[in-house]
Amino acid sequence: MTSAEIISILDQKFGDRIKAKNLEAKDPFVVVTPTDLVEICRYLRDDARLGFDMLNCVSGVDYLEPDPKKAAKAGFDPHMEVVYHFQSFRNKHRFVVKVILPRWKDDKAGELPEVPSLASLFNIANWHEREVYDLTGVWFTGHPDLTRILLSDDWVGHPLRKDYEFPLEYHGIRGR
């Protein structure tokens, strides 16, 4: 099944709940809201025509241009994206779903943006979501154990955010 056919099926089922789509991308995708994410991903998994039985990867991406001179030319407003890569072994196709979030919940610096967890649908989401939380600071609501997975529990901040400032030292150990 082609990406165009997958998008057509999603359009028929969810209509305007599919907020955007891009067939020209290297990995074609649709954009959905956090509110619709779980239902749409359940459909991707359970509909026999689609049968996406594998969540390959969950990534967090920070779209921020910290240099004010470059920000005007960047072509995007600052935001976060959570990107889900799905695969169907049975049907031999792949597809991507994106959720676009504000950099900070309710525009309050330090308040992490939220998206529902997919851990109840795909067991592997447990680890992937913990990594995204740890490194980019996206909070996965309903996650069974959203704790750091790569950094120490006492680490402050999320190092893959573009405005993150690495500490000069950690527990008396000097870096760089």
N, C-alpha and C positions, 0 to 999 in steps of 0.2 A: 504494500500500500504506500502511496506517495504521501509526502507531507501535505500537498494540496488536498488530497482526499481526507486526510486526518482532520485538517482544518475545516473542511466542508462538513464533516460529521459533527464536529464541535459546534460549528455555527448553527447547524440545524437543531441541535439539542439545547444549546445555551444562548443563542442569539446575541443580544447586546451585552451579555455578561462576559463575552470575549472582548476585551477592551482594545486590543490591537493584535495585529498579526504581521509576520514578515516571512514571505516565502523566498526572498532573495538572499537571506542570510546564509552563511555556510551551514549553520544548523538552524533550519527554519523553526519558528517559535510562535506562541501566542502569549499575550499578556493578560493576566487575570487579577482580580482584587484579592486581598487577603481573605475577605469574607467568603469568596467563592472557591478558594483554593482546594479545600478538602473535598468538596462535592465533585469538582471537575476532575481531580486526580483519582478519586474513587471510580468515576466513570471511565477514565482512561484505563484503569486496571481491570474493571469488571465487564465492560462491553466486549463481547467475543470478537467483534471486528477489529478492535484496537488491541486488547490483551496485553497491555504494558505491565509485565510481571516483574520488571527489574528497575529499581531506581539506582542508576549508575553513580550519580554525583549530585551534590547540592553545593552550590557556591554562593558566597556573598561578595558583592562587588560594590565598592564605594565610588560613585561618580561625583568627584569633587576636584576642582582645579584650584589648588591653594594659592597659586600666583595670581593676584588681582589683574595683572596685565594680560594674562592668558585666559582668564575666566570669561571675559567678554567674547572671546573668539571660540570658546570651547564647543558651543553648539548644544549645550544641555544645561538645565538647572541642576544644582546639587541634589543628589538623591542616592538611595541605596537600592540595589536589586538583589533578589534571591533567585537563583537560576537552578532549575531542576532538569536533569537529563534522564529521560526514560528510554527503556528498550523493551521490545517484545521478542523473546526467543522463538516463540511459536510462530509469530507472524513475520519475523525478520524485518522489523522496522524500528526506527528511533524517532524521538521527538523531544522538544524542549518547551518547558513552561516557565514563564518569568512572572515575578511579582515585583512591582515597583513600590518602594516605600520612601517616606521622608527620611532624611538623615537622622532626625531626632523626633521622637513621639511628641505630638502637639507642639512642635517647634521649640521645645525646651531642651537646651543643650544638656547632654548627659543622660537624658531619658531615652532609653533604647527603643527603636521602632519594633513593632510586633507583627508576627505572622503566625498562623496556626501550625502546629507540628503535624507532620505526616507519619510520625512514628507508629501510630495505630494502623496505618495502611501498609507501610513498608518498614520492616524491622530495621533495615540498614539506615533509615533516616535518623535513628537514635544517635549514631556516631557522627554522621554528616552534619546534623543540626548542631551538635555540641561543638564541632570544629568551627562552623560558621559563627556561632555565638562567641566562642573564645577569641577568634581572630578579627571579626568585623563588628561584633556588638549588635547582632540582631537577636531579639528575644523570641523564642518559639513557645507560644502559649500552648498549654496542655502537654508539653514534653514530660516524660516520666522522670527524667533526672538531668535537667539542664545545668550541668556543671562544666567547668573547664576540663578540656581533654588533652591539650598540648602544653599549656602554661600552668604555673603553680597557682594554687587556689588564692594566694594573696597578691597575685599580679594585678596591677592597676591599669585599666584601659584595654584597648583592643588594637593590636599592632598593625593590622591591615587597613585601618582607617587612614585616609590620606592626611589628616591633620594630627595624627598621633605623634607625640614626642617621646622618643625612647629615653628612659631614665639613664642618668650618668652612671648610676651604680644600683646594684640589687643585693641586699643583705651584705653590704660591705665589699662586694666584688665590683670592681670598676670595669666598665665595658669600653669598647672601641679603643 
